[in-house]
């Protein structure tokens, strides 16, 4: 088994790979003979057998991991060469999070070849070939050889990713012009101590050429003695042993050995070779003994290049997922639906099975995880070169959905393809809760990264439990109806809304649509666009009848950052404002305009502490604020009411008293710091720091006006009107005005 290097990410996810597996040869001899008949002419097939000699040992290195370069240099320094199976899509790939480059560069691999090492094929994107469509298998195997050749490599041998193959896959390796293909897990080793085969016979039997026998790959449980044992146990009988390495000094991948152990082992191999008990060769050198190149017998034959079939035209509209309901069966070898593959990373034990019935149709896919240290597992559209992986456009966002029931929370995990076929971990959606019944989760991705050409996605399971999924959908927002696209884009832009809990529903007033989310909803209309609706403002909007009510649709999202931690949202006919101390309240019409005139919540009134209250006399209305109120009537308009002037107005009965409604706001700038406010029935309330708030009304007010108001000889009033023995008085700073029915108003 060959495990993919796991791309580091802020989420800690890596590229998906299959769990550890071994492959046992199942092809019949007749199939193998047919396989070879397509490859070799009669002259090559009848090469004479070679005399028995010392055991041949080959060190192979899989997956183009950058940490193999130093190991190769040490191996070469001891006069020995290795075979490097490189997925062409991995070369030059970089860590998307800016860490050290995980894979070799083309220049590094060319330097290995120049030093005499062999570069060999390993597919373009390192998929499980047994899970793939026949055309995609051909693309992966043939195009990998073409890619590597175009880079300057001589490529004649192959190794299966995950050691996974079928007779049809092996035949395709032959069709693509390879001379051999390496398997894993067929020779006795630490990982398989009960096997009896110790080495691959030489010359390699015809039936084995396209799945040559090898021990399981070396991992961090192997000591130097374990690596030595696979050689010493086979030395007496001769033949061929291939050891497979992946990483060196990795702290995260179990397919690793320490540099110290590797150097010790290489030194030991050199001693064994000097003693004549073994000879270290590359795969090419082994194959050259059976199938020499006519122009250079030290090399194996270099067959013509074969291009894989062109990828089918991409799906660009509608649901981009092929076989979304999982009803079409895939290759018998995998038991998975067509166009779907297992993805996993970390250390866990999991299994996939088809179950019936599905959410729709007869099939759904069940994932059961029975043990876990870390990582996850999921079902993904195959990480391929275009047969099944959904095409993506950089900068576009995509809406995805799936139906599931699960014993644990789940989330979408996303990957994207770049370059020749490098798949990178991308991102994850928020988690959605476990559900005993079928539930749908919907999420919109951020814009696809630059350079991406395809994406893949799946719901994951990251704990011991069960997840069943069915009916996947993936849409380019640009191809969705305007409402759906706008709602999805808004969900992506406002993660606080949570995950969708249903589909987009249309048919609202004015052709509007909505979609419910775990933390609220998103509303759309052609006039207002898409906006979120959340929290206490949503509750208040509901009390006013949602979009059917007075306020209509939202025209903004919720805007935070106001003074005192407040926030607001605008609507077609007003706004709603909330703060932690005042709660959520509406703001609209002339009262809102007046509040705006005074600086909204930043002004002298502060936040609303009530909604607007109607039903006052003459059709009036009011709204309370932290520091006062605003009154409105059809005949007087909207005016503020606050402070001691408001208290004085309240004492005479507010708008029902003899003053009526305010007809002005509070006017300041009078002498000695005074202020006043005018009212409907010809009166006013005047205030100064030394005299307080007093009412000025009727004939006495007219007389006071004749003296020049507060600037005249009387100054400010120091009392309201009062009556004694039929005479009405009002006192001022410097005098008095009296009034009687017979004599009118007289200034004293």
HELIX and SHEET records of a PDB file:
HELIX    1   1 UNK A   29  UNK A   37  1                                   9    
HELIX    2   2 UNK A   42  UNK A   45  1                                   4    
HELIX    3   3 UNK A   68  UNK A   77  1                                  10    
HELIX    4   4 UNK A  106  UNK A  114  1                                   9    
HELIX    5   5 UNK A  129  UNK A  131  5                                   3    
HELIX    6   6 UNK A  134  UNK A  150  1                                  17    
HELIX    7   7 UNK A  161  UNK A  163  5                                   3    
HELIX    8   8 UNK A  167  UNK A  175  1                                   9    
HELIX    9   9 UNK A  206  UNK A  208  5                                   3    
HELIX   10  10 UNK A  224  UNK A  235  1                                  12    
HELIX   11  11 UNK A  259  UNK A  274  1                                  16    
HELIX   12  12 UNK A  283  UNK A  290  1                                   8    
HELIX   13  13 UNK A  477  UNK A  479  5                                   3    
HELIX   14  14 UNK A  482  UNK A  493  1                                  12    
HELIX   15  15 UNK A  495  UNK A  497  5                                   3    
HELIX   16  16 UNK A  509  UNK A  511  5                                   3    
HELIX   17  17 UNK A  535  UNK A  543  1                                   9    
HELIX   18  18 UNK A  546  UNK A  548  5                                   3    
HELIX   19  19 UNK A  563  UNK A  565  5                                   3    
HELIX   20  20 UNK A  589  UNK A  597  1                                   9    
HELIX   21  21 UNK A  600  UNK A  602  5                                   3    
HELIX   22  22 UNK A  617  UNK A  619  5                                   3    
HELIX   23  23 UNK A  643  UNK A  651  1                                   9    
HELIX   24  24 UNK A  654  UNK A  656  5                                   3    
HELIX   25  25 UNK A  671  UNK A  673  5                                   3    
HELIX   26  26 UNK A  698  UNK A  706  1                                   9    
HELIX   27  27 UNK A  709  UNK A  711  5                                   3    
SHEET    1   A 4 UNK A 118  UNK A 121  0                                        
SHEET    2   A 4 UNK A  83  UNK A  86  1                                        
SHEET    3   A 4 UNK A  55  UNK A  62  1                                        
SHEET    4   A 4 UNK A 240  UNK A 245  1                                        
SHEET    1   B 4 UNK A 118  UNK A 121  0                                        
SHEET    2   B 4 UNK A  83  UNK A  86  1                                        
SHEET    3   B 4 UNK A  55  UNK A  62  1                                        
SHEET    4   B 4 UNK A 278  UNK A 280  1                                        
SHEET    1   C 2 UNK A 157  UNK A 159  0                                        
SHEET    2   C 2 UNK A 180  UNK A 182  1                                        
SHEET    1   D 2 UNK A 247  UNK A 248  0                                        
SHEET    2   D 2 UNK A 256  UNK A 257  1                                        
SHEET    1   E 2 UNK A 292  UNK A 293  0                                        
SHEET    2   E 2 UNK A 296  UNK A 300 -1                                        
SHEET    1   F 4 UNK A 340  UNK A 345  0                                        
SHEET    2   F 4 UNK A 376  UNK A 381 -1                                        
SHEET    3   F 4 UNK A 452  UNK A 461 -1                                        
SHEET    4   F 4 UNK A 390  UNK A 391 -1                                        
SHEET    1   G 5 UNK A 340  UNK A 345  0                                        
SHEET    2   G 5 UNK A 376  UNK A 381 -1                                        
SHEET    3   G 5 UNK A 452  UNK A 461 -1                                        
SHEET    4   G 5 UNK A 412  UNK A 418 -1                                        
SHEET    5   G 5 UNK A 422  UNK A 428 -1                                        
SHEET    1   H 5 UNK A 348  UNK A 355  0                                        
SHEET    2   H 5 UNK A 364  UNK A 372 -1                                        
SHEET    3   H 5 UNK A 465  UNK A 476 -1                                        
SHEET    4   H 5 UNK A 398  UNK A 406 -1                                        
SHEET    5   H 5 UNK A 435  UNK A 444 -1                                        
SHEET    1   I 4 UNK A 505  UNK A 506  0                                        
SHEET    2   I 4 UNK A 513  UNK A 517 -1                                        
SHEET    3   I 4 UNK A 520  UNK A 525 -1                                        
SHEET    4   I 4 UNK A 529  UNK A 534 -1                                        
SHEET    1   J 4 UNK A 559  UNK A 560  0                                        
SHEET    2   J 4 UNK A 567  UNK A 571 -1                                        
SHEET    3   J 4 UNK A 574  UNK A 579 -1                                        
SHEET    4   J 4 UNK A 583  UNK A 587 -1                                        
SHEET    1   K 3 UNK A 621  UNK A 625  0                                        
SHEET    2   K 3 UNK A 628  UNK A 633 -1                                        
SHEET    3   K 3 UNK A 637  UNK A 641 -1                                        
SHEET    1   L 3 UNK A 675  UNK A 678  0                                        
SHEET    2   L 3 UNK A 684  UNK A 688 -1                                        
SHEET    3   L 3 UNK A 692  UNK A 696 -1                                        
SHEET    1   M 4 UNK A 722  UNK A 724  0                                        
SHEET    2   M 4 UNK A 727  UNK A 732 -1                                        
SHEET    3   M 4 UNK A 735  UNK A 740 -1                                        
SHEET    4   M 4 UNK A 744  UNK A 747 -1                                        
END                                                                             
